[in-house]
C-alpha cells in the first residue's frame, strides 16, 4: 500500500492525474517495471475513454507501494508531451518535499533513484547530435532499420539539402512515436547493424 504521505500526494493531484495521464501510451512501460500485471493491462484496455481508464488505473495505483508511485511519475517525466512531463515533475517535486522528514529510508530511496532522469535526457540529446553530425546519407538506412513506417521521402522533401536536419527530424519522430524504445542502447545497436561502428563507438563513450 502507498504510505500515507504518498496517498496524500495522489489525492491532492487526483483531478489532474485522471485528466492528463496518457495511460494507453504508458501502460506497457508500467507493466515492464511490474507496476501493472498483464491481467491489469488487459483490464484497462477494456475501457473506452481516457477518463475511464485513468480512473480505474488510480484505483489500482492506490493498492501499490511507494516504489510503484515513483515508476509512475518517472513514466510521465519520460513522456514526450510537455504537459505530461510537467505533471510528472510536479509529483516528483512533492515527493521530494516530504522525503526529508518522516517517510523513512525506503521512500527516500524511491526519490534517489529518480534523480538522474534529467541527466539521461541531456545524454540522449548529445547522442542525437553525434548521430546527426556524423551519419550523412546513411540516416535513411538507420531509419529503415529502426522504423520503416516513417516516411523518409517526406522528411527529405521537408528539410531540403540539410542531411543533419533530415536525420534530426527522423530521430525526433522516432522518439515521439516510440518513447520507450528510443534509447542510446537501441540506437547504438542499430548503428552497428548498418555498419556505422564509428558512430556507435562515440555513443558508447557518453
GUNUKOL-517891 format. One record per residue (C-alpha): chain; residue in one letter; x, y, z. Coordinates in nm, 3 decimals. Example, Ala and Ser with C-alpha at 12.3 -4.5 7.8 and 13.67 -1.06 7.14 Angstrom:
BEGIN
SITE  kette  rest        u        v        w
SITE      A     A    1.230   -0.450    0.780
SITE      A     S    1.367   -0.106    0.714
END
This chain:
BEGIN
SITE  kette  rest        u        v        w
SITE      A     X    0.000    0.000    0.000
SITE      A     X    0.107    0.358   -0.058
SITE      A     X    0.232    0.534    0.251
SITE      A     X    0.002    0.799    0.395
SITE      A     X    0.222    1.075    0.254
SITE      A     X    0.214    0.931   -0.097
SITE      A     X   -0.160    0.877   -0.072
SITE      A     X   -0.197    1.246    0.008
SITE      A     X    0.007    1.343   -0.298
SITE      A     X   -0.207    1.116   -0.514
SITE      A     X   -0.535    1.252   -0.378
SITE      A     X   -0.423    1.615   -0.397
SITE      A     X   -0.340    1.571   -0.767
SITE      A     X   -0.621    1.330   -0.847
SITE      A     X   -0.813    1.553   -1.085
SITE      A     X   -0.505    1.634   -1.293
SITE      A     X   -0.383    1.273   -1.294
SITE      A     X   -0.718    1.148   -1.423
SITE      A     X   -0.736    1.425   -1.684
SITE      A     X   -0.380    1.414   -1.817
SITE      A     X   -0.225    1.070   -1.768
SITE      A     X   -0.168    0.908   -2.113
SITE      A     X   -0.234    0.564   -1.970
SITE      A     X   -0.281    0.396   -2.308
SITE      A     X    0.071    0.506   -2.407
SITE      A     X    0.249    0.418   -2.082
SITE      A     X    0.058    0.107   -1.976
SITE      A     X    0.318   -0.130   -2.122
SITE      A     X    0.601    0.068   -1.963
SITE      A     X    0.429    0.025   -1.628
SITE      A     X    0.386   -0.345   -1.698
SITE      A     X    0.756   -0.382   -1.782
SITE      A     X    0.853   -0.241   -1.440
SITE      A     X    0.590   -0.458   -1.268
SITE      A     X    0.361   -0.176   -1.161
SITE      A     X    0.080   -0.340   -1.358
SITE      A     X    0.017   -0.708   -1.416
SITE      A     X   -0.070   -0.850   -1.756
SITE      A     X   -0.425   -0.901   -1.633
SITE      A     X   -0.447   -0.536   -1.526
SITE      A     X   -0.318   -0.420   -1.864
SITE      A     X   -0.594   -0.620   -2.033
SITE      A     X   -0.847   -0.489   -1.781
SITE      A     X   -0.761   -0.125   -1.852
SITE      A     X   -0.773   -0.180   -2.228
SITE      A     X   -1.140   -0.273   -2.190
SITE      A     X   -1.241    0.085   -2.108
SITE      A     X   -1.317    0.315   -2.398
SITE      A     X   -1.237    0.664   -2.273
SITE      A     X   -0.917    0.805   -2.131
SITE      A     X   -1.103    0.925   -1.822
SITE      A     X   -1.244    0.579   -1.752
SITE      A     X   -0.905    0.414   -1.800
SITE      A     X   -0.733    0.665   -1.572
SITE      A     X   -1.000    0.635   -1.303
SITE      A     X   -0.950    0.258   -1.292
SITE      A     X   -0.572    0.298   -1.303
SITE      A     X   -0.580    0.527   -0.999
SITE      A     X   -0.781    0.264   -0.811
SITE      A     X   -0.504    0.015   -0.889
SITE      A     X   -0.228    0.263   -0.801
SITE      A     X   -0.378    0.315   -0.456
SITE      A     X   -0.305   -0.051   -0.380
SITE      A     X    0.061   -0.029   -0.482
SITE      A     X    0.365    0.079   -0.282
SITE      A     X    0.575    0.395   -0.292
SITE      A     X    0.825    0.248   -0.540
SITE      A     X    0.542    0.191   -0.787
SITE      A     X    0.431    0.552   -0.749
SITE      A     X    0.786    0.656   -0.833
SITE      A     X    0.779    0.444   -1.150
SITE      A     X    0.451    0.609   -1.242
SITE      A     X    0.578    0.966   -1.219
SITE      A     X    0.903    0.873   -1.396
SITE      A     X    0.696    0.736   -1.685
SITE      A     X    0.522    1.073   -1.704
SITE      A     X    0.852    1.263   -1.697
SITE      A     X    0.987    1.047   -1.980
SITE      A     X    0.678    1.106   -2.195
SITE      A     X    0.715    1.337   -2.495
SITE      A     X    0.430    1.582   -2.430
SITE      A     X    0.540    1.877   -2.215
SITE      A     X    0.213    1.894   -2.020
SITE      A     X    0.252    1.530   -1.915
SITE      A     X    0.617    1.587   -1.825
SITE      A     X    0.512    1.882   -1.610
SITE      A     X    0.268    1.664   -1.418
SITE      A     X    0.538    1.404   -1.358
SITE      A     X    0.783    1.668   -1.238
SITE      A     X    0.518    1.815   -1.010
SITE      A     X    0.458    1.477   -0.846
SITE      A     X    0.832    1.422   -0.813
SITE      A     X    0.879    1.763   -0.651
SITE      A     X    0.605    1.691   -0.398
SITE      A     X    0.769    1.359   -0.312
SITE      A     X    1.100    1.538   -0.262
SITE      A     X    0.938    1.789   -0.027
SITE      A     X    0.833    1.519    0.214
SITE      A     X    1.127    1.280    0.169
SITE      A     X    1.349    1.458    0.419
SITE      A     X    1.113    1.436    0.712
SITE      A     X    0.909    1.131    0.801
SITE      A     X    0.897    0.895    0.504
SITE      A     X    1.172    0.658    0.610
SITE      A     X    1.469    0.514    0.422
SITE      A     X    1.275    0.311    0.165
SITE      A     X    1.081    0.613    0.044
SITE      A     X    1.398    0.820    0.027
SITE      A     X    1.548    0.552   -0.197
SITE      A     X    1.249    0.597   -0.427
SITE      A     X    1.342    0.962   -0.475
SITE      A     X    1.716    0.897   -0.504
SITE      A     X    1.674    0.654   -0.790
SITE      A     X    1.477    0.916   -0.977
SITE      A     X    1.750    1.178   -0.953
SITE      A     X    1.913    1.111   -1.289
SITE      A     X    1.635    1.128   -1.549
SITE      A     X    1.726    1.490   -1.639
SITE      A     X    2.088    1.386   -1.692
SITE      A     X    1.968    1.093   -1.905
SITE      A     X    1.767    1.326   -2.127
SITE      A     X    2.068    1.552   -2.173
SITE      A     X    2.276    1.247   -2.262
SITE      A     X    2.020    1.147   -2.523
SITE      A     X    2.034    1.495   -2.679
SITE      A     X    2.412    1.462   -2.709
SITE      A     X    2.370    1.120   -2.869
SITE      A     X    2.127    1.258   -3.126
SITE      A     X    2.367    1.540   -3.212
SITE      A     X    2.654    1.295   -3.264
SITE      A     X    2.441    1.079   -3.491
SITE      A     X    2.311    1.372   -3.695
SITE      A     X    2.656    1.525   -3.725
SITE      A     X    2.829    1.209   -3.849
SITE      A     X    2.580    0.982   -4.020
SITE      A     X    2.536    1.162   -4.351
SITE      A     X    2.307    0.992   -4.602
SITE      A     X    2.319    0.671   -4.400
SITE      A     X    2.041    0.816   -4.186
SITE      A     X    1.799    0.659   -4.434
SITE      A     X    1.947    0.314   -4.360
SITE      A     X    1.912    0.385   -3.989
SITE      A     X    1.553    0.495   -4.044
SITE      A     X    1.470    0.181   -4.241
SITE      A     X    1.608   -0.035   -3.961
SITE      A     X    1.453    0.149   -3.667
SITE      A     X    1.111    0.223   -3.814
SITE      A     X    1.036    0.165   -4.180
SITE      A     X    0.688    0.313   -4.137
SITE      A     X    0.833    0.663   -4.101
SITE      A     X    0.838    0.819   -4.448
SITE      A     X    1.196    0.918   -4.529
SITE      A     X    1.097    1.077   -4.860
SITE      A     X    0.867    1.319   -4.680
SITE      A     X    1.143    1.412   -4.438
SITE      A     X    1.386    1.475   -4.725
SITE      A     X    1.127    1.690   -4.903
SITE      A     X    1.055    1.894   -4.590
SITE      A     X    1.416    1.952   -4.491
SITE      A     X    1.582    2.030   -4.823
SITE      A     X    1.953    1.969   -4.860
SITE      A     X    2.046    1.960   -4.491
SITE      A     X    2.130    1.599   -4.412
SITE      A     X    2.180    1.696   -4.048
SITE      A     X    1.825    1.833   -4.027
SITE      A     X    1.687    1.531   -4.209
SITE      A     X    1.850    1.294   -3.962
SITE      A     X    1.735    1.504   -3.669
SITE      A     X    1.378    1.513   -3.799
SITE      A     X    1.374    1.135   -3.824
SITE      A     X    1.512    1.087   -3.473
SITE      A     X    1.259    1.333   -3.332
SITE      A     X    0.971    1.150   -3.499
SITE      A     X    1.109    0.812   -3.394
SITE      A     X    1.148    0.915   -3.029
SITE      A     X    0.799    1.063   -3.018
SITE      A     X    0.650    0.754   -3.177
SITE      A     X    0.848    0.506   -2.968
SITE      A     X    0.929    0.678   -2.637
SITE      A     X    1.019    0.355   -2.456
SITE      A     X    1.239    0.222   -2.737
SITE      A     X    1.422    0.547   -2.812
SITE      A     X    1.729    0.476   -2.603
SITE      A     X    2.101    0.509   -2.663
SITE      A     X    2.148    0.132   -2.643
SITE      A     X    1.886    0.073   -2.914
SITE      A     X    2.042    0.346   -3.127
SITE      A     X    2.391    0.203   -3.078
SITE      A     X    2.278   -0.146   -3.177
SITE      A     X    2.106   -0.012   -3.489
SITE      A     X    2.418    0.179   -3.591
SITE      A     X    2.628   -0.136   -3.565
SITE      A     X    2.372   -0.321   -3.775
SITE      A     X    2.412   -0.070   -4.059
SITE      A     X    2.792   -0.086   -4.020
SITE      A     X    2.837    0.257   -3.864
SITE      A     X    3.052    0.134   -3.579
SITE      A     X    3.236    0.465   -3.584
SITE      A     X    2.926    0.640   -3.452
SITE      A     X    2.832    0.355   -3.219
SITE      A     X    3.173    0.387   -3.053
SITE      A     X    3.113    0.758   -2.996
SITE      A     X    2.780    0.685   -2.829
SITE      A     X    2.941    0.425   -2.604
SITE      A     X    3.172    0.699   -2.469
SITE      A     X    2.879    0.908   -2.341
END
